[in-house]
Amino acid sequence: MKRLLGNESPSFWDAMRNRPPERGLRVNTLKIKVKDYKSLAGGKLSPLPWTDLGFKVVDKNLGSHPYHAAGLYYLQEPSAMAVSEILNPQPGETILDIAAAPGGKTTHLASLMKNQGALIANDPHGGRIQALARNLERWGAHNIILTQESPKRLAEHFGSIFDRVLVDAPCSGEGTFRKDPSEMKNWSVKYIQRCASLQNEILWYAAQLVRPGGHLVYSTCTFSPEENEGSVKRLLNARPDFEVLPINGIPGFSPGNPDWVEGPPSLQNTVRIWPHKAPGEGHFIAHLTKTTEKDADGNKPSHFAELSPQYRTIYQKFVNLTLEVEHLPYPAAPENQNLVKHGDRLYAVSKGAPPLKGLRVQQWGWWLGTFNRDRFHPSHALAMGLPAVSFKNRLDFNPQDPQVMRYIRGLTIKSDGKGHWVGITVNGYPLGWGERKKDKIHSLSPRWLSHI
């Protein structure tokens, strides 16, 4: 770092050694407007220069607040929030997050897409898929498909169909050392080289997934030139049909340095976020586009098998008894022709979703619930994707009420009322389902929620 930064290196080391790690919060605009969350929060929120959805925060207890369980925000390191903004997904597009776990950038993409289009969140590692699924479930998006495949397998299956692809690559993680010093024990020059080799492979297949004229964003949380400018240089050498796009000047962004890797001048269009210059732990971001006009056709979007009348009737009965149809988002409506059954689960699949048969699919879309013979049991994901007015029977608490934490911890709540399925909300924002039995409501809050 001394060699790379020269006269700036003392400032860099001062930031790494003596300043506390930056904490950030990003508002879930699928559920609440930013101005409304700011009014609810009441605490100090410092705006960030690269997103209107995120803020610097100082409160260390936000992860245990009921609003976090309700998915009103995601706790994310501030510089990481720049990545999805640069990819700039548009509602209605087909997007791939190729290494999505634990879901920070995926949830950001979902907010920007406004539940329109198809967003595939993929991660090849089974141990990380569970955390990804939980974060996506809490977020309440309607248009996310969850897969567990290698980049190579995705490229073979889909071809060049995606409007935008995000590669938030596995890296040596130097930008995490201030937040988690224990990560330093894994660091070595050989580890950097192994990461760079893996990044080459991921980028090679990611490039095959981008449609002509489409966009590819590559990001890491390391300072290593071998993994940053170097990885982009190697992609450009292998795929001359890609070019690096400039990223408009934003306070806190510093240009990439081609000289560090003897690369082309266009590497100046990449950006670095340094911890001594901006509110964040550090990121590298490159925005590329595929310049070819024609390419081999990828798999076209296809229709899924229609839900059978038998199961549609069972689901319709549940909706009639439990939900207010006039306030139900269309993907969850019984008449939606994109309702599909996989195993015993019912999903609402995004309109225009690409064909998935043959892939390891963890979730085929918005998971609505599970069929048990002639009954339908709603999922936590369904509750989290509904507005509170959708529940016919609802029990609302303020966030300070002890009953809220009882619910989140899976304990029963005493309550008179009617209806078998009850929507539990906090200040009007869904937390999940309760099942009424006589004068008690049994919490159906998932066990993992009590540990976030």
C-alpha positions as CSV (number, residue, x, y, z in Angstrom):
1,M,0.0,0.0,0.0
2,K,2.9,2.3,0.6
3,R,4.1,1.7,-2.9
4,L,0.7,2.1,-4.4
5,L,-0.4,5.2,-2.5
6,G,2.9,7.0,-2.0
7,N,2.3,10.3,0.0
8,E,-1.3,9.2,0.7
9,S,-0.3,6.1,2.5
10,P,-0.1,7.7,6.0
11,S,-3.7,8.8,5.7
12,F,-4.8,5.4,4.5
13,W,-3.0,3.7,7.5
14,D,-4.5,6.2,9.9
15,A,-7.9,5.3,8.7
16,M,-7.3,1.6,8.9
17,R,-5.7,1.6,12.3
18,N,-7.4,4.4,14.2
19,R,-10.9,5.0,12.8
20,P,-13.9,2.8,13.6
21,P,-15.5,0.8,10.8
22,E,-18.3,2.6,8.9
23,R,-21.8,1.3,9.4
24,G,-24.6,1.7,6.9
25,L,-28.4,1.3,6.5
26,R,-30.3,1.0,3.3
27,V,-34.1,1.6,3.2
28,N,-36.3,-1.0,1.6
29,T,-38.4,1.1,-0.7
30,L,-40.5,-1.9,-1.7
31,K,-42.1,-1.4,1.8
32,I,-41.5,2.2,2.9
33,K,-40.5,5.5,1.4
34,V,-37.2,6.9,2.5
35,K,-38.8,10.0,4.0
36,D,-41.2,7.9,5.9
37,Y,-38.5,5.7,7.3
38,K,-36.5,8.8,8.3
39,S,-39.5,10.0,10.2
40,L,-39.9,6.6,11.9
41,A,-36.3,6.2,12.8
42,G,-35.8,9.6,14.5
43,G,-32.1,8.8,14.9
44,K,-29.1,10.3,13.1
45,L,-28.8,9.3,9.5
46,S,-26.0,10.8,7.4
47,P,-26.7,10.7,3.6
48,L,-24.3,8.9,1.3
49,P,-23.1,10.5,-2.0
50,W,-23.8,7.5,-4.2
51,T,-27.3,6.4,-3.3
52,D,-30.5,8.0,-2.2
53,L,-31.6,4.9,-0.3
54,G,-28.6,4.5,2.1
55,F,-27.2,6.3,5.1
56,K,-24.3,6.2,7.5
57,V,-25.4,5.2,11.0
58,V,-23.9,5.0,14.4
59,D,-26.4,2.8,16.3
60,K,-25.0,-0.6,16.9
61,N,-28.3,-2.2,17.9
62,L,-30.3,-1.8,14.6
63,G,-30.0,-5.5,13.8
64,S,-32.2,-6.4,16.8
65,H,-34.9,-3.8,16.2
66,P,-38.4,-5.1,15.1
67,Y,-38.1,-2.9,12.0
68,H,-35.2,-4.9,10.9
69,A,-37.2,-8.1,11.3
70,A,-39.9,-6.5,9.2
71,G,-37.5,-5.9,6.4
72,L,-37.7,-2.1,6.4
73,Y,-33.9,-1.8,6.0
74,Y,-30.8,-3.8,5.3
75,L,-27.6,-3.2,7.3
76,Q,-24.8,-2.8,4.8
77,E,-21.4,-1.4,4.7
78,P,-21.7,2.1,3.0
79,S,-19.3,1.6,0.0
80,A,-21.0,-1.6,-0.9
81,M,-24.2,0.4,-1.7
82,A,-22.5,2.0,-4.7
83,V,-22.3,-1.2,-6.7
84,S,-26.0,-1.8,-7.4
85,E,-26.5,1.9,-8.2
86,I,-23.8,1.7,-10.9
87,L,-25.4,-1.4,-12.4
88,N,-28.6,0.7,-12.5
89,P,-31.2,-2.1,-13.2
90,Q,-34.4,-1.0,-14.8
91,P,-37.9,-2.2,-14.0
92,G,-38.9,-5.0,-16.4
93,E,-35.3,-6.1,-17.2
94,T,-33.8,-9.6,-16.7
95,I,-31.0,-9.4,-14.2
96,L,-28.5,-11.9,-12.8
97,D,-26.5,-11.5,-9.6
98,I,-24.0,-14.3,-10.1
99,A,-22.5,-14.5,-6.6
100,A,-25.3,-13.1,-4.5
101,A,-24.9,-14.4,-0.9
102,P,-25.6,-13.0,1.6
103,G,-27.9,-10.8,-0.4
104,G,-27.0,-7.2,0.3
105,K,-26.6,-6.2,-3.3
106,T,-29.5,-8.4,-4.5
107,T,-31.9,-6.7,-2.2
108,H,-30.7,-3.4,-3.5
109,L,-31.2,-4.5,-7.1
110,A,-34.7,-5.7,-6.1
111,S,-35.6,-2.3,-4.7
112,L,-34.4,-0.5,-7.8
113,M,-36.4,-2.9,-10.1
114,K,-39.6,-2.1,-8.2
115,N,-40.8,-5.7,-8.4
116,Q,-40.9,-5.6,-12.2
117,G,-38.8,-8.0,-14.3
118,A,-36.9,-11.0,-13.3
119,L,-34.0,-11.1,-10.9
120,I,-32.0,-14.3,-10.6
121,A,-29.9,-14.5,-7.4
122,N,-27.4,-17.2,-7.7
123,D,-24.7,-18.6,-5.4
124,P,-22.8,-21.8,-6.0
125,H,-22.1,-22.5,-2.3
126,G,-24.7,-24.4,-0.4
127,G,-23.5,-23.1,2.9
128,R,-24.3,-19.5,1.8
129,I,-27.6,-20.2,0.1
130,Q,-29.5,-20.4,3.4
131,A,-28.4,-16.9,4.5
132,L,-29.2,-15.5,1.1
133,A,-32.7,-17.1,1.1
134,R,-33.5,-15.7,4.5
135,N,-32.4,-12.1,3.6
136,L,-34.4,-12.2,0.4
137,E,-37.5,-13.6,2.2
138,R,-37.3,-10.8,4.8
139,W,-37.0,-8.2,1.9
140,G,-40.4,-9.2,0.5
141,A,-39.6,-8.8,-3.2
142,H,-41.9,-10.6,-5.7
143,N,-39.6,-11.1,-8.6
144,I,-36.5,-13.0,-7.3
145,I,-35.5,-16.5,-8.4
146,L,-32.9,-18.3,-6.3
147,T,-30.5,-20.7,-7.9
148,Q,-27.4,-22.6,-6.8
149,E,-25.1,-23.1,-9.8
150,S,-21.6,-22.5,-11.1
151,P,-21.1,-19.6,-13.5
152,K,-20.1,-22.2,-16.1
153,R,-23.4,-24.0,-15.7
154,L,-25.4,-20.8,-15.9
155,A,-23.6,-19.8,-19.1
156,E,-24.2,-23.2,-20.7
157,H,-27.9,-23.1,-19.7
158,F,-28.9,-19.5,-20.5
159,G,-26.6,-18.1,-23.1
160,S,-26.5,-14.4,-23.7
161,I,-29.9,-13.3,-22.4
162,F,-29.4,-11.0,-19.5
163,D,-29.7,-7.2,-19.7
164,R,-27.4,-6.8,-16.7
165,V,-25.1,-9.1,-14.8
166,L,-23.5,-8.3,-11.4
167,V,-20.3,-10.1,-10.4
168,D,-19.5,-9.2,-6.8
169,A,-16.5,-11.4,-6.8
170,P,-15.0,-13.5,-4.0
171,C,-11.8,-11.7,-3.1
172,S,-9.0,-11.3,-0.6
173,G,-11.2,-9.0,1.4
174,E,-8.7,-6.3,2.4
175,G,-11.6,-3.9,2.7
176,T,-13.1,-5.9,5.5
177,F,-10.0,-5.9,7.8
178,R,-11.1,-2.8,9.7
179,K,-14.5,-4.3,10.4
180,D,-13.3,-7.8,11.1
181,P,-9.6,-8.0,11.9
182,S,-9.8,-11.8,12.2
183,E,-10.0,-11.9,8.4
184,M,-6.4,-10.9,8.2
185,K,-5.3,-14.4,9.1
186,N,-6.4,-15.6,5.7
187,W,-4.4,-13.0,3.8
188,S,-1.3,-13.8,1.8
189,V,0.2,-13.0,-1.6
190,K,-0.7,-16.5,-2.7
191,Y,-4.3,-16.0,-1.6
192,I,-4.5,-12.9,-3.8
193,Q,-3.2,-14.9,-6.7
194,R,-5.8,-17.7,-6.1
195,C,-8.6,-15.1,-5.9
196,A,-7.5,-13.5,-9.1
197,S,-7.5,-16.8,-10.9
198,L,-11.1,-17.5,-9.6
199,Q,-12.2,-14.0,-10.7
200,N,-10.9,-14.7,-14.2
201,E,-13.0,-17.8,-14.4
202,I,-16.2,-16.1,-13.1
203,L,-15.8,-13.1,-15.4
204,W,-15.2,-15.3,-18.5
205,Y,-18.6,-17.0,-18.0
206,A,-20.3,-13.9,-16.8
207,A,-19.4,-12.2,-20.1
208,Q,-21.1,-15.0,-21.9
209,L,-24.4,-14.3,-20.1
210,V,-24.6,-10.6,-21.1
211,R,-26.8,-9.8,-24.1
212,P,-25.3,-7.6,-26.9
213,G,-25.6,-4.0,-25.6
214,G,-26.0,-5.3,-22.1
215,H,-24.1,-4.4,-19.0
216,L,-21.7,-6.1,-16.7
217,V,-20.6,-4.7,-13.3
218,Y,-17.6,-6.2,-11.5
219,S,-16.9,-5.4,-7.9
220,T,-14.6,-6.4,-5.0
221,C,-14.0,-5.3,-1.5
222,T,-10.2,-5.5,-1.8
223,F,-7.5,-3.0,-2.6
224,S,-5.3,-5.4,-4.5
225,P,-4.6,-4.3,-8.1
226,E,-4.2,-7.9,-9.2
227,E,-7.9,-8.5,-8.3
228,N,-9.2,-5.2,-9.5
229,E,-7.7,-3.4,-12.5
230,G,-5.8,-6.6,-13.2
231,S,-9.0,-8.8,-13.4
232,V,-10.7,-6.2,-15.7
233,K,-7.5,-6.1,-17.9
234,R,-7.5,-9.8,-18.3
235,L,-11.2,-9.8,-19.3
236,L,-10.7,-7.1,-21.9
237,N,-7.8,-9.1,-23.4
238,A,-10.0,-12.2,-23.5
239,R,-13.1,-10.5,-24.7
240,P,-12.4,-7.5,-26.9
241,D,-16.1,-7.1,-27.4
242,F,-16.4,-5.5,-24.0
243,E,-15.4,-1.9,-23.1
244,V,-15.2,-0.1,-19.8
245,L,-17.7,2.7,-19.4
246,P,-17.0,5.9,-17.5
247,I,-18.7,6.3,-14.1
248,N,-19.9,9.8,-13.6
249,G,-18.0,11.8,-11.0
250,I,-19.4,11.2,-7.5
251,P,-17.9,12.6,-4.3
252,G,-15.8,9.9,-2.7
253,F,-15.0,8.0,-6.0
254,S,-11.4,7.8,-7.1
255,P,-10.3,6.6,-10.5
256,G,-8.7,3.2,-11.1
257,N,-5.0,3.2,-12.0
258,P,-4.0,1.4,-15.3
259,D,-0.3,1.8,-14.4
260,W,-0.5,-0.6,-11.5
261,V,-1.2,-3.5,-13.9
262,E,0.3,-2.1,-17.1
263,G,-3.3,-1.9,-18.5
264,P,-5.1,0.1,-21.1
265,P,-6.1,3.8,-20.3
266,S,-9.8,2.8,-20.1
267,L,-9.1,1.3,-16.7
268,Q,-9.2,4.9,-15.4
269,N,-12.9,4.6,-15.9
270,T,-13.1,2.1,-13.1
271,V,-13.6,3.5,-9.6
272,R,-12.1,2.9,-6.1
273,I,-13.6,3.9,-2.8
274,W,-10.9,4.3,-0.3
275,P,-11.5,4.3,3.5
276,H,-9.4,7.5,4.0
277,K,-11.3,9.4,1.3
278,A,-14.9,8.3,1.6
279,P,-17.5,6.9,4.1
280,G,-16.9,3.2,3.6
281,E,-14.5,0.3,4.1
282,G,-13.4,0.2,0.5
283,H,-14.6,-1.1,-2.9
284,F,-13.5,-1.4,-6.5
285,I,-16.2,-1.2,-9.2
286,A,-15.9,-1.5,-13.0
287,H,-18.9,-0.9,-15.4
288,L,-18.6,-2.7,-18.8
289,T,-20.8,-3.1,-21.8
290,K,-20.9,-5.7,-24.5
291,T,-20.4,-3.9,-27.8
292,T,-21.3,-6.8,-30.2
293,E,-24.4,-6.2,-32.3
294,K,-25.1,-9.9,-32.8
295,D,-24.5,-13.0,-30.7
296,A,-25.6,-16.6,-30.4
297,D,-29.2,-16.7,-29.3
298,G,-29.7,-17.6,-25.7
299,N,-32.6,-19.5,-24.3
300,K,-35.8,-17.5,-24.7
301,P,-38.2,-16.9,-21.9
302,S,-40.8,-19.7,-21.7
303,H,-44.1,-20.3,-20.0
304,F,-44.4,-22.5,-17.0
305,A,-46.9,-25.3,-16.6
306,E,-50.2,-23.8,-15.5
307,L,-51.4,-24.5,-11.9
308,S,-54.0,-27.3,-11.9
309,P,-57.6,-26.3,-11.2
310,Q,-57.5,-28.5,-8.0
311,Y,-54.7,-26.6,-6.4
312,R,-55.9,-23.2,-7.7
313,T,-59.2,-23.9,-5.9
314,I,-57.4,-24.7,-2.7
315,Y,-55.4,-21.5,-2.9
316,Q,-58.5,-19.5,-3.8
317,K,-60.2,-20.8,-0.7
318,F,-57.3,-19.7,1.5
319,V,-57.3,-16.2,-0.1
320,N,-61.0,-15.7,0.3
321,L,-60.8,-16.6,4.0
322,T,-57.6,-14.8,4.9
323,L,-56.8,-11.9,2.6
324,E,-58.5,-8.8,1.2
325,V,-58.5,-9.4,-2.5
326,E,-58.8,-5.8,-3.5
327,H,-55.5,-5.1,-1.7
328,L,-53.6,-8.2,-2.9
329,P,-50.6,-7.7,-5.2
330,Y,-51.3,-9.3,-8.5
331,P,-48.5,-11.9,-8.3
332,A,-50.3,-13.4,-5.3
333,A,-53.7,-13.3,-6.8
334,P,-55.4,-16.7,-7.5
335,E,-56.1,-15.7,-11.1
336,N,-52.4,-15.1,-11.9
337,Q,-51.5,-17.4,-14.7
338,N,-47.8,-17.5,-13.5
339,L,-48.6,-19.5,-10.4
340,V,-46.7,-22.7,-10.4
341,K,-46.4,-25.7,-8.1
342,H,-43.0,-27.3,-7.4
343,G,-43.2,-30.2,-5.0
344,D,-45.7,-29.1,-2.4
345,R,-44.8,-25.4,-2.7
346,L,-46.7,-22.7,-4.6
347,Y,-44.7,-19.9,-6.3
348,A,-45.5,-16.8,-8.2
349,V,-43.0,-16.8,-11.0
350,S,-41.9,-13.4,-12.5
351,K,-43.5,-12.7,-15.9
352,G,-40.8,-13.2,-18.6
353,A,-38.6,-15.3,-16.3
354,P,-36.1,-17.4,-18.3
355,P,-36.5,-21.2,-18.5
356,L,-35.1,-22.9,-15.4
357,K,-35.6,-26.6,-15.9
358,G,-32.3,-28.5,-15.5
359,L,-30.8,-26.0,-13.0
360,R,-30.6,-26.4,-9.2
361,V,-33.4,-24.0,-8.3
362,Q,-33.8,-23.3,-4.6
363,Q,-36.8,-21.0,-5.1
364,W,-38.7,-20.6,-8.4
365,G,-40.1,-17.2,-7.5
366,W,-42.0,-15.6,-4.7
367,W,-42.8,-18.5,-2.4
368,L,-46.5,-18.1,-1.4
369,G,-46.9,-21.2,0.7
370,T,-47.2,-25.0,0.9
371,F,-50.0,-27.4,0.1
372,N,-50.9,-30.0,2.7
373,R,-53.5,-32.3,1.1
374,D,-56.6,-30.1,0.7
375,R,-55.2,-27.2,2.8
376,F,-52.8,-24.3,2.1
377,H,-50.3,-23.1,4.6
378,P,-49.0,-19.5,3.9
379,S,-45.3,-18.9,3.9
380,H,-43.4,-16.3,5.9
381,A,-42.3,-14.9,2.5
382,L,-45.9,-14.3,1.5
383,A,-46.5,-12.2,4.6
384,M,-43.4,-10.2,4.1
385,G,-44.4,-9.4,0.5
386,L,-47.9,-8.1,1.3
387,P,-49.0,-4.7,2.5
388,A,-50.7,-4.7,5.9
389,V,-54.1,-3.9,4.4
390,S,-54.0,-7.3,2.6
391,F,-54.7,-9.1,5.9
392,K,-58.3,-9.7,6.8
393,N,-57.3,-10.4,10.4
394,R,-54.4,-8.4,11.7
395,L,-52.7,-7.7,15.1
396,D,-50.6,-4.6,15.1
397,F,-48.0,-3.6,17.8
398,N,-45.8,-0.6,18.4
399,P,-42.1,-1.6,18.3
400,Q,-41.7,-1.1,22.1
401,D,-44.5,-3.5,23.0
402,P,-43.0,-6.7,24.7
403,Q,-45.4,-8.8,22.6
404,V,-43.4,-8.0,19.5
405,M,-40.3,-9.7,20.8
406,R,-42.4,-12.6,22.1
407,Y,-43.7,-13.1,18.6
408,I,-40.2,-12.8,17.0
409,R,-38.9,-15.4,19.5
410,G,-41.6,-17.8,18.5
411,L,-43.7,-17.5,21.7
412,T,-47.5,-17.4,22.0
413,I,-49.5,-14.2,22.3
414,K,-52.8,-13.8,24.1
415,S,-55.4,-12.3,21.9
416,D,-59.2,-12.4,21.4
417,G,-60.5,-12.1,17.9
418,K,-61.4,-14.1,14.8
419,G,-59.8,-15.8,11.9
420,H,-57.4,-18.8,11.8
421,W,-54.5,-17.0,10.1
422,V,-53.5,-13.6,11.5
423,G,-51.1,-11.1,10.1
424,I,-48.7,-9.8,12.7
425,T,-47.5,-6.2,12.1
426,V,-45.4,-3.6,13.8
427,N,-46.6,0.0,13.2
428,G,-48.4,-1.3,10.1
429,Y,-45.5,-3.3,8.6
430,P,-45.8,-7.1,8.4
431,L,-43.6,-9.3,10.6
432,G,-45.2,-12.6,9.7
433,W,-48.1,-15.0,10.4
434,G,-49.8,-16.1,13.6
435,E,-52.1,-19.1,13.9
436,R,-55.1,-18.5,16.2
437,K,-56.0,-21.3,18.6
438,K,-58.8,-20.2,21.0
439,D,-57.6,-17.1,22.9
440,K,-54.0,-17.5,21.9
441,I,-52.0,-16.8,18.7
442,H,-49.1,-19.2,18.1
443,S,-46.2,-17.4,16.5
444,L,-45.2,-18.7,13.1
445,S,-42.1,-16.5,13.0
446,P,-39.2,-18.6,11.6
447,R,-36.6,-19.6,14.1
448,W,-33.8,-17.9,12.2
449,L,-35.5,-14.5,12.7
450,S,-34.9,-14.6,16.5
451,H,-31.2,-14.6,15.8
452,I,-30.8,-11.7,13.4
